[in-house]
Amino acid sequence: MNYELLTVSFVGGLLSLDSTVFGQFMISRPIVTGPVIGWLCGDIKTGLFIGAMIELLWVGVVPVGVGVPPDSTIVCIVATVLAANNTPDVAALAIIFSVPLGIIFKRLDIAHRKWNRVFLPVIENGIKSGRYYILTFVTWLGVFLSFIKSFLFIFICILILSYILPFVILSPAVVKGLQVFMFALPLLGLASFLASFTK
């Protein structure tokens, strides 16, 4: 489990970079991330389902300019790992528990971007002294730190939630509620998708 968790966190950290830090090839979208993580966990079907559901919920959310939306990639990764090779009830619970993580990671990302200002004097001094390689070094350092942030966040969240979920799922009332949620989730995703056309 620990090896698999490290692997998923590592790949998740790389996929997370695609959101705004490096590439933006759209591989960080849940519809891609879900199956990739599901494949790593040996359950592509669950990964595709969760990726599709989260993609529908986030379809109208785009990181434009200085706006930092809740991170759908992190939500998809954590939810897929928690739900892989489990029952639909666990999949529903994984999505419910993972959605708030997107908001938490958003705040962490904003704090990290503000912290990056500490590198400005280093860059300015490097340019003034003709050491332009400093700019390249700081840029790649920023990419590396973003990866570490995502890697640790994914690792810690999965580690904690994987111990909490089994206790929550024991309640019959919770299971019944989750069954209703699983029925309503595709409808909620479709409503979010249709609402994006009115914006």
N, C-alpha and C positions, 0 to 999 in steps of 0.2 A: 504493500500500500504506500509506503513512504517513497519508494522509487517511482511508482506511478504518479504520486502527488508531485514530486519534484519535476518529473517530465512534463506533466500537464501545466504546472506553474511556469516552467521555462517556455514552453510553446505559447502559453497564454500571454506571457510577458512580451514575446515577440509580436504576436498578433495585435496586442494592444497598441504597440508603437504605430501601427498603420492608421490609427484614428486621426491623429493630428501631428505626430512627431516626425515620422519618417515614412515616405512612400505614398500613402493615401491611394493604394491600389484597390480599395474597397474589400480587402480580405478580412478586415476587422468587423464587417457587418455580421450580425448574428446568423443570417442565412448561410454564411460561409463558415463562420467560427463554430457554430453548433455541430455540424457534421464532422469537422476536423477534430474537435475535442471528443466527440462521440466515438470516432474511429480509434483515437488513442485509448479510450476507456473500453473498447470492445463492444460498443452499442451505438452504431451509426443512426439507427432508426430513432432512438430517443434524442440524439443530438440534432437530427433534422427537424423533429417535431418542436423541440424547445427553441431552436434557432428560428423556425418559421413563426412561432407564436410571438417571440420577442421582437422579431423583425416587423411584424404587423403593428405591435404596440409602439415601436419607435420609428415607424416609417416616415413620420412627418418631422422628426427631430434631426436637424443637421447642424454640425459645429461650424458656424459661419462667423468670421471676424473674431471679436473678443468673446463671443458667447461660448460658454462651456456647458453643454447639456449633460444630464445624467448619463453615465457611461454604459451603453448597452452591451459592449463587448465583455466587460467584467461580469455583468449580470448573466449573460449567456454562458460564459465559461464556468462560473461557479454552479449555476443551476444544472448544467449538463453533467458535470462531474458528480453532483449529489444525486441526480436522478438516474444515471446510467445503471443498467442491469437491475432496476428496481420496478416496483409496481407503478401504475399511473397515479396513485394517491401520493406517492413520494415525489413524482414529477411535479404535481401541482404544488405541493409544499415547498419544493426546491425553488420554484419560480417565485412564490410568495415571499420566501425568506431572502431571495437574491435581489429582488427589485430595489429594496432600500440601499443595498450595497452600491448601486449605481449612483445614488445621491451622495453617499459618503465618499466614494472615490472622486466624484466631481469636486467636492470641497478640498480633498487632498490634492487634487490636480491644480486647483487654483492657488493653493498655498505653495505648491512646488514651483509654479510659474513665477510667483512673487519672489520666492527665495532665489530664483535664478539671477536676480538683479545683482547678486554679490559678485558675479563674474564681469560686470561692466567695467570696473576699474582695470581689471586684468586685461581685457580686450583693448581698452583705450591705450593703456601703457604699451601693449604689444605693438599696436599700429603706429604709435608715435615713435617708437624705437626701431621700426622697420621689421619687426619679427611677426610677419603676417601669418606664420604657421600657428601662432597662438589662437587665431580665430578658428582655424580648422580643429585644433585640439579641443577648444572649449565647446564647439558645436557637437563633436562626437562624445565629449564628456556628458553633455546634456542629454544626448540620446541614451547613453549608458545608464545614467541616473534615472531616467524615465522608465527604462526597462526594469531596473532593480525595484523601483517603486511598485510597478505592476506585479512583478514576480512575487514580492513579499506579501502584497495585499491579497493576491489570489491564494497563495499558500496558507496564510493565516486564516482567511475566511473559510476555506474548505476544511481546514483542520478543526476549527471550532464548530462549524455547522454540522459536520459529519458526526459529531458526538451528541449534538442537541436534537437533530431530526428523529432518531429512533425513539426517543422518549415522547416526543409530540405525537407521533403517528400511532401510539398505543391507544389513544382515546377513540372510542367508537364514534363519538359525536364529531370529532375532528375529521375522521375518515369520511363520514357522511357529507360533511360540509365541503370537503375536498372533491368529492365526486360531483357535487353540484358545480363547483368552481371549474372543474375540468370540462364540463358541458358548456359553461358560459364563456370560458376563455377564448375559444375561436370566434365567438360572436363579438366579444369585446375587441379582439384584434381586428376583425373585419370593420367594426364601427370606427376604430381609430384610423384604419386605412382609408375609408370613405370620407372621413372628416378632413383628411389631408388635402382633398380636392377643393375644399371650400376656403382654404387659407389663401 
